[in-house]
């Protein structure tokens, strides 16, 4: 007989999936390109389960409220701005943290503006994400075995499309992160299109992290060739390269491979990483979004590791090292401030 914890876990998963589906429907509705068949499909989805209707209404209220707060930002310009064995408490950076509790009445409006501008995608995925062959939700990992013997491990909130033929093995990482274990086949190069470039390998192991505008390619074994526009660079085991949004490709540099693959062990390892980047990583595993509205807090650097299995507890661990206040503004938005 299922235990109470099993029922609660199942209930949360159902609500999470309904929330993500609701936002996908909102995206399609507001695109202005919804067909009659899609309208019928949407009506059927909405009435199929009471949870669908509930989450759709919450999604509508959520975005209406955020749009209202973003309008307020445009009207009022803001002033210048016990761990488990798998975890270690983060260590603060060299700059001491000075606490302050001054109220900023514009903070919530700024949070809404930041969410819409920088983090809205995590709540409102693109059409390209939903059309991908393989997808993972918040906190989900998935391993995909391909017919050629290669294996792709997908991190949370990732999307991958695959096209295999007699002459080519073509994949496209739409978003997120993936570890590729490529089966050797010199006749059919293994190519991954990502971030305006192509990563080619014959038989090797490499990791691609595509979040925001930049793409980081780290090689664990063998060699890959990174091609972009009219030039290419070979990257060998133990090195990484970054494809920047502006078209620039950095030179290969040494990389901490255990840190790169920490997500496979359900860990986040960071070395003098700004708190805003740590929170951005944790957001990939949460069903809500955490925003930092204090500029100095965002740039505070930390070193250590936390578990990705329980991002709520990991946030509490960070709070023990860098004191901050959390404000649960609504079910899907948590604000961090001093």
N, C-alpha and C positions, 0 to 999 in steps of 0.2 A: 504494500500500500504506500502511495507517495506520502512523504513527510511534509509538514507545514512549510519548511524551508523550500522544498521543491515546488510547492504551489506558488509561493511568493516569488521565486525566481522565474517561474513560467509566466506569472502575471506581469512582472516587470518587462520581460522580453517581448510579450505581446504588445504592451503599451509602447515600448520603444519602437518596434517595427511599425505600429500604426502611426506613431508620430512622424517617422521618416517618410512613410507612404503619403501621409497627409500633406507634408511640405512639398513632396514631388508633385502631387496633384495641384497644389496652389501654384507652383512654378508653371505647370502646363496651362492652367486656366488663365493666368495673367500674361502668358506669352501671346495670346490672341490667335493661336494656331490650332486650337482644339477642334478636332473633327467631330462629326455627329456620333460616330461609333465610340470615340473616346468619351464623349459626354454621357453616353449610355453606360460605358464601362465605369465611369466615375460614380454615377448614380447607384449602380449595382454594388460597387465597393463601399460606398457610404452607408448603405442600408444592410449590408451583409452582417455587420457585427456592431453592437452598441459602442464598443471601444473605438471603432473607426470614426463614428460620428463625434464622440467625445474628443478625440485627439484632433480632428479636423477643426472643431470649434476653438479649441485651445490654440491651434496654430494660427487661425485667423486673428484671434485676440492678441496673440503674441506679436505678430507683425504689425498690426494696427497700432499697438502701444509703442513699439519701437519707432515706427514712422512718425508718430506724434512727438516723441522725444527728440528724434533727429531734427524735426522742424524747429523745436525749441532751441537746439544748438545753433541753427542758422540765424535765429532771431537774436539770441544772446551770446555773443562771442565769449568764450572762456578766458580767464586770465592765463598769462604765460605758465605755460605749464611746469614608544618602546618598540623598537623595530624587530622584524623577524630576521632570520639568518640570511635572507636574500636581500636585506636592505641595510644601508648604512645612513645614519643621519647626515644630511648635507652640511658641509663646512662653509661658513660665510667667507666671502672674498676679503681682500685686504682693506676695502673701504668700510669703516664702521657704519652700522645702520642707526640713524637718528630717528627716534620716534616722534610723531606729531599727530595731533588729533583735530586739527582745524577743519571745520566743516566747509565743504565746497558745494553750494546749492546746485552747481551745474554738473556735478559728477555723474548723476544718472543719465542726463541728456548726452554727455560725452560718451558714456558707456554704450548708449544706443547707437550713436554715430559710428563709434569704433566697430561695434558688432556688425552693422550693416556694411561698413566699408571693408573690413578685413576678415571677419570670421563668419559672415553670413553663409558662405559656401558650405561650411560644415553642417549647417542646419538645413540648407536649401541646395542640394546637390544639382549639378548641371545635367542636362539631358544626356550628354556624352557619358556620364557616369552610369546612368540607368541603362544605356544601350550596350555597355561593355559585356563581354562574355562571362567574366568572373568578377564578383564584387564582395567586399567585406564590410560589415557594419561596425559601429563603434565597439571597440574592445574585442572584435572577432579576428582570429587568425585562420588562414586556410591554406592547405597545400594542394596544388594542382599537378597531377601526373599527366604529362603529354604523351601522345602515341609514339614519339621518337625516343622515349626513355628519359627525357629531361624532366626536371621537377621545378616548379615555381612555388615559393612560399610567400603568401601575401600577408602583409601587416594590416593593421586596422585601417578602416576607411580607405581602401585601395580599390582600384578598378583596372582590369587587364583584358585586352582582346587578343585573340590568337588566330593565326592563319598559317596552316602547314600545307605544303604542296610537295611534289616530287623534286622540285628544284630549290625551294626556299623554305626557311622557317622564320616567319615574320610575326612579331608580337608588338603590341603597343601598350605602354603603361600610361593610362589616362590620368591617374593621380595616385598619390600614396607612396608606398614602399614595397619592394619585393626583393627576395633573394633568389637568384637563378642558379640552379645546378644543371649545367648544360651537358648533354650526352655528346660524345665525340662523333662528328660526321663531317669530314673535310669537303665532301661534295655539296653539302647544304649548309652554308653559313647560318648561324643563329643570330638574328638581328632584332633589337628592341628599339622601337621609335619612342622617343621621350624628349620633352622640352625643346623641340626644334632641332634635335640631333638624332643620331643613330649610334647604338652601341652594338658592335659586332664581335662575336666570339665563335670559336670552333668547338672547344671543349674546355670549360673553365667554370669557376664559381665566382659570382660577383653580386653586389648589392646596389640597387638604385633607389635613391630617396628623392621623391618629387613632391615637395610641398611648397606652397607659395609660388614664387617665380623661378627659383633656381633649382637645379638638379645636381645631386652629388652621386657620382659613380665610384664605388669602392671595390677593389679587386682582392679576393681572398686567395684565389689559386689560378695560375695560368696568366694569360694576357688577353686584354680586350682592346679593340680599336674604337676610339670615339671619333665620330665623323660629324662635322657641322659645316654647312655651306661648302666652302672650297678648300678646307684643310682637315687633317686628321691627326690624332695623337694616339700612340700606343701607351697603355697603362698596364703595368706589371703588378704581380701579387705584392700586397703590402702597401699599395699606393692608392690615392684617390684623386679625382679630378672634378671640377665644378663647371657646369654649363650655366652661365649667367643669363639672365633675361635679356640683357642688351646685346647678346650675340657673342660676348667674349667667352673664351674657354681658358681656364686657368691651367698652369703647368702642373704635372703630377707632383704630389707631395706625400710624405709618409702618413699613414693613418693607423690609429689604434683599432686593430681588427676586433678584439673582444668587445670594445665599445660599440662598434658598428653592428655587431650581431647580438647585442644585449637584448634587443626586442624579442629575439627567438627564445630567450630565457625568461621572458616576461619582466625584464628589468629596463629601467632608464638610467644610464650612466652619464654623468655630466662633469666636466672639468672647467671651472671658472666660466660657467654658462650664465648669461643674464636670466633673471627670474622669468621675464616675459617669454623667453624661448622654452624654458622648462614647462611653464603653464601651457604653452602652445602644444607641446608634446603630450601632456596629460589630457588636454582637451580632445585629442584624437581617440582617447579611450573612454571618455565620459559621454553620457547621454544628454548632458546640459553643456553650457559654455561658461567658462570662467574668464572674466575680464579684469585687468589691473588698470585702475584709473589714476594712479599716482605715478608720475614720470620717474622719480627717484627709485621707487619700489620696483618698477619694471627693469631698471638697469642694474639692480643689485646682483652681484655675481656669486654663484654657489658652486661647490664641488661635492660630489657624493653620488649616491644612488638611491632609487626608490623603486618599489614594486609597481608594475603596471596592472596587476591583477585587481588591485583595489585603489583606484585613483583618488577616491574620497579620503581614504586613510593616508595616502601619500601626500595629499594637500595638507592634512593635519600635521604630518611630520615636517613639512616645509615651514609651517607656521610656528613650530617650536624653535626653529633656528632663526627665522626672520619674522619677528612679530608683525602681524597685520590683522586687520579686521575683515571678516567675511560677512557680506550682506546678501541674503537669499532674496533677490528682488522679485523673482517669480520662478515657477518650477524649472524653467530651462535657462535661467541666467543667474549666475553668482558673481557678485562684485567683490574685488579685493582692494582695500585701501588702507592707509595708515590709521 
